[in-house]
Amino acid sequence: MSDTLDTAKLEREVTSMYRDVATAGDAEFHFETGRELADRLGYDPVDLEYVPDAAIDSFAGVGNPFDLAALEAGETVLDLGSGSGMDAFVAAMQVTETGTVTGVDMTPEQVAKSRTLAAEHGFHNVEIREGYIEDLPFDDESFDVVISNGVINLSAEKGRVFEEAVRVLRPEGRLAIADIVSEEQLPASIKSDADLWAACIGGAEHVDRYTDVVEAAGVDVTAVVENDDYEFTSERATNACETYGVKSCSVSGRKRD
């Protein structure tokens, strides 16, 4: 196997996998999806009462970024890799009708599903855009808060993702990210495997390197919290967790002056 990641294949694999997450509710993945996962990760049951069931069924997050995000009424929020919209809908309730939430996702089926759900369930303060988190289609200083859940590990250009996040954040804007990281440096055989990247394993950055990349983009990291209640489901993914300490963490920070 080549030690160079085929980024074109990676995009195809990720798009295919998350197309299935959006459209095949009973499919099996390397990771858990759905309401039981959301409950275990500590989502507020009151919030989930108002989130469309179809969005919860396709939820594939790795943590709960909302405690760290501390959203307030009237804020503008950007959700990187918004999927079928569960986190966008939760955020929309927390910022109330006086705030707005924008999601961005590269998978057309996820975008279509979340747009339909937003329209059908009256989430008028939610907008979903199709696009890449490495090249955000938004003006500078457009948002108060950037959130993301289990997505940035899928990018081969994490530095670019965080640079873009900082660009669109207003002065002293906040970042709250749940993502997959590792305690040990992954070998080239895993880092170059697009299948394992799509499974949220191959792109796991060493936790110290991850926070270094966040800081280098212009964010002062304020908290790093392990999400002990998250676990992978497949044997291959579980083996990577045991061997290299692949795990879920939440990271928060504030845009540097």
BALUM-348595 format. One line per 3 residues: number of its first residue (from 1); their letters; for each residue x, y, z of C-alpha. Coordinates in pm, 1 decimal. Each point is the difference from the previous one (the first is absolute). Layout:
% BALUM-348595
NUM> a> X/Y/Z | ... $
//
This chain:
% BALUM-348595
1> msd> 0.0/0.0/0.0 | 119.9/349.5/-78.9 | 77.5/223.3/298.2 $
4> tld> -165.9/292.2/-177.5 | -365.8/68.3/67.4 | -215.6/5.1/-312.6 $
7> tak> -207.6/308.1/81.1 | -233.3/-48.8/-297.1 | -78.3/-350.3/121.8 $
10> ler> -41.9/136.3/351.7 | -267.4/244.4/-115.4 | -181.7/-278.7/-185.5 $
13> evt> 13.7/-229.7/303.2 | -117.8/267.7/243.4 | -279.7/114.7/-229.5 $
16> smy> -115.1/-357.6/-54.4 | 3.7/-84.9/369.1 | -191.0/308.6/108.1 $
19> rdv> -245.0/-38.1/-287.2 | -82.2/-334.4/158.8 | -24.9/163.5/345.3 $
22> ata> -257.2/242.1/-143.6 | -204.1/-251.3/-197.5 | 44.2/-346.0/155.9 $
25> gda> -115.8/14.2/359.0 | 61.4/-369.7/70.6 | 349.7/-22.0/-156.1 $
28> efh> 298.3/-103.7/211.7 | 310.7/219.7/22.4 | 327.3/6.8/193.1 $
31> fet> -173.5/249.3/228.6 | -332.5/22.9/179.4 | -286.6/220.1/-117.3 $
34> gre> -338.1/106.7/131.1 | -192.8/94.1/312.6 | 168.1/-241.2/240.6 $
37> lad> 335.1/154.4/-90.3 | -133.2/353.0/49.8 | -143.5/-95.0/339.3 $
40> rlg> 326.7/-157.3/113.9 | 200.3/304.2/-110.6 | -210.2/217.0/228.4 $
43> ydp> -229.5/189.6/-232.8 | -282.6/172.8/184.1 | -315.6/-213.5/-35.5 $
46> vdl> -206.8/319.8/-14.5 | 196.4/116.0/-305.9 | -35.9/-339.3/-165.3 $
49> eyv> -378.7/14.2/39.0 | -5.9/277.7/-258.7 | 264.0/-134.5/-238.3 $
52> pda> -149.3/-191.4/-295.7 | 23.7/-375.6/55.4 | 154.6/-48.2/-344.2 $
55> aid> 288.2/230.2/93.7 | 60.0/-186.8/325.6 | -8.6/-335.0/-180.7 $
58> sfa> 286.7/119.0/-224.2 | 199.5/158.8/282.9 | 362.8/-118.7/-20.1 $
61> gvg> 174.7/235.6/240.5 | 284.2/-98.8/230.6 | -73.0/234.4/290.3 $
64> npf> -223.7/279.1/124.7 | 153.3/340.0/-77.1 | -280.4/203.2/154.3 $
67> dla> 124.8/13.4/359.2 | 322.8/156.6/-124.9 | -175.0/216.8/-258.5 $
70> ale> -228.0/166.3/258.8 | -221.1/146.7/-271.0 | -206.6/307.6/79.7 $
73> age> -315.6/145.9/-147.2 | 64.5/216.6/-303.4 | 334.5/-153.6/-97.8 $
76> tvl> 97.7/-105.9/-350.9 | 132.2/-356.1/-18.9 | 179.2/-196.2/-273.0 $
79> dlg> -7.2/-381.4/8.1 | 286.7/-157.0/-196.3 | -108.7/-329.0/-156.4 $
82> sgs> -361.7/38.7/105.8 | -116.2/-335.9/-134.5 | -372.2/-58.8/35.7 $
85> gmd> -29.6/299.7/226.2 | -36.9/-122.2/356.7 | 258.4/234.1/151.4 $
88> afv> -122.5/286.9/-216.8 | -353.1/-49.8/132.8 | 121.2/-19.7/361.4 $
91> aam> 203.5/316.3/-50.9 | -299.9/172.3/-158.2 | -205.7/-58.4/312.8 $
94> qvt> 277.4/127.6/225.8 | 54.4/324.7/-193.8 | -380.6/39.4/-32.6 $
97> etg> -175.9/173.4/-287.0 | 218.6/305.9/61.8 | 308.8/-194.6/-111.0 $
100> tvt> 92.1/-197.0/-308.9 | 172.0/-328.6/-78.8 | 172.6/-85.6/-326.4 $
103> gvd> 113.3/-350.7/-82.6 | 245.1/-94.0/-272.2 | 49.7/-353.1/-135.3 $
106> mtp> 150.6/-149.2/-316.0 | -238.8/-298.1/-30.5 | -299.6/94.0/-217.3 $
109> eqv> -230.4/-255.1/162.8 | 75.0/136.8/346.4 | -60.3/355.5/-117.8 $
112> aks> -328.5/-91.6/-166.4 | -121.2/-191.3/304.7 | 82.2/274.3/250.4 $
115> rtl> -152.0/271.4/-220.5 | -321.9/-199.7/-31.9 | -17.0/-63.4/373.9 $
118> aae> 63.2/366.4/79.9 | -282.2/107.0/-230.7 | -245.2/-266.7/116.4 $
121> hgf> 58.5/64.7/370.3 | 5.1/378.5/-1.5 | 369.8/64.1/65.5 $
124> hnv> -6.8/334.9/-176.0 | 327.7/110.5/157.4 | 194.9/-294.2/-150.4 $
127> eir> 170.2/14.9/-339.1 | 195.1/-289.3/-151.8 | 264.7/59.1/-267.2 $
130> egy> 177.5/-256.6/-214.8 | 374.3/54.1/9.3 | 337.6/-96.6/141.0 $
133> ied> 118.1/83.2/349.2 | 347.2/70.3/-143.9 | -144.4/278.3/-218.7 $
136> lpf> -296.6/155.3/176.9 | -243.9/201.3/-214.0 | -38.1/277.6/258.6 $
139> dde> 132.6/350.7/56.1 | 264.3/79.6/261.4 | -126.2/46.5/357.0 $
142> sfd> -348.7/-134.9/-71.3 | -56.9/-218.5/309.5 | 15.5/16.7/377.4 $
145> vvi> 58.5/-374.5/48.5 | 128.9/-288.9/-212.3 | -97.3/-352.7/103.8 $
148> sng> 78.4/-339.4/-151.6 | -54.6/-360.4/101.6 | 208.8/-291.2/-128.2 $
151> vin> 82.4/159.7/-334.3 | 337.2/176.9/-4.7 | 187.0/-329.9/40.8 $
154> lsa> -134.0/-87.2/-347.5 | 190.1/288.7/-160.0 | 351.9/-41.2/-136.3 $
157> ekg> 46.7/377.4/45.5 | -78.8/58.2/366.7 | 215.2/312.1/18.3 $
160> rvf> -198.8/150.3/-284.8 | -329.0/-91.0/171.3 | 95.5/184.1/316.7 $
163> eea> 138.8/296.5/-192.6 | -334.6/29.2/-177.7 | -188.4/-35.4/328.4 $
166> vrv> 203.4/282.4/150.4 | -47.6/214.7/-310.0 | -379.0/-13.3/26.2 $
169> lrp> -6.6/51.5/377.3 | -59.9/346.9/134.8 | 257.7/149.9/239.9 $
172> egr> 13.0/-212.0/317.4 | -232.1/-252.3/-167.1 | -16.3/-349.5/147.9 $
175> lai> 83.8/-346.7/-130.7 | -150.0/-321.6/141.7 | 102.8/-322.9/-172.8 $
178> adi> -56.3/-368.0/74.8 | 234.6/-218.5/-203.3 | 204.2/-318.5/-20.6 $
181> vse> 364.4/18.1/109.2 | 268.0/-251.1/98.4 | 239.8/-45.1/289.7 $
184> eql> 263.8/-157.7/-223.9 | 118.2/109.2/-344.1 | -172.7/-215.8/-259.2 $
187> pas> 227.6/-191.1/-241.0 | 17.1/95.3/-368.0 | -188.2/-316.9/-96.0 $
190> iks> -305.9/131.9/182.7 | 48.3/369.1/-81.6 | 5.4/-85.6/-371.4 $
193> dad> -308.4/-225.0/6.0 | -301.9/194.0/-134.6 | -236.8/-269.2/128.5 $
196> lwa> 124.6/49.3/355.2 | -20.5/378.5/-38.7 | -364.9/-29.8/-101.4 $
199> aci> -54.6/-216.1/307.4 | 122.0/288.0/223.0 | 323.5/-182.4/88.1 $
202> gga> 271.2/75.3/-256.6 | -33.3/375.6/36.3 | 28.9/1.4/378.2 $
205> ehv> 272.4/250.3/87.5 | 214.2/-37.6/311.1 | -181.4/200.2/267.4 $
208> dry> 293.7/234.6/63.2 | 47.2/58.2/-371.3 | -373.9/64.0/-32.7 $
211> tdv> 1.0/278.4/257.8 | 321.0/139.7/-152.5 | -178.4/29.4/-336.1 $
214> vea> -294.0/175.9/166.5 | 232.0/243.7/177.1 | 202.8/64.3/-316.1 $
217> agv> -318.6/106.3/-179.7 | -55.6/276.5/253.2 | -203.4/-156.4/280.8 $
220> dvt> 89.9/-4.3/369.2 | -104.4/-347.1/116.3 | -193.7/20.5/326.5 $
223> avv> -100.3/-363.2/59.4 | 73.2/-353.6/-117.8 | -244.9/-259.4/133.0 $
226> end> -5.7/-374.3/-69.9 | -337.6/-140.6/-103.6 | 17.1/-328.3/188.7 $
229> dye> -354.1/-100.5/-95.6 | 84.0/-21.5/-370.2 | 116.1/-329.4/-148.8 $
232> fts> 44.6/-150.1/-343.2 | -200.4/-307.3/-91.5 | 192.3/-202.5/-259.8 $
235> era> 284.1/-238.0/86.6 | 242.8/182.1/-228.7 | -76.3/335.3/160.6 $
238> tna> 13.1/-142.9/350.8 | 343.8/-148.8/-69.2 | 127.4/343.6/-107.0 $
241> cet> -133.4/147.6/322.5 | 178.6/-261.3/208.7 | 327.8/16.4/-193.6 $
244> ygv> 38.0/372.3/-62.6 | -231.1/158.3/253.9 | -246.1/128.7/-260.0 $
247> ksc> -272.2/180.9/195.9 | -245.5/287.0/3.1 | 85.6/338.4/150.5 $
250> svs> -168.3/337.9/10.7 | 207.1/314.1/-47.2 | -111.1/357.8/62.8 $
253> grk> 171.9/330.9/-50.4 | -33.7/366.4/-79.2 | 123.7/192.6/-300.7 $
256> rd> 323.4/179.4/84.9 | 10.5/379.6/-24.3 $
//
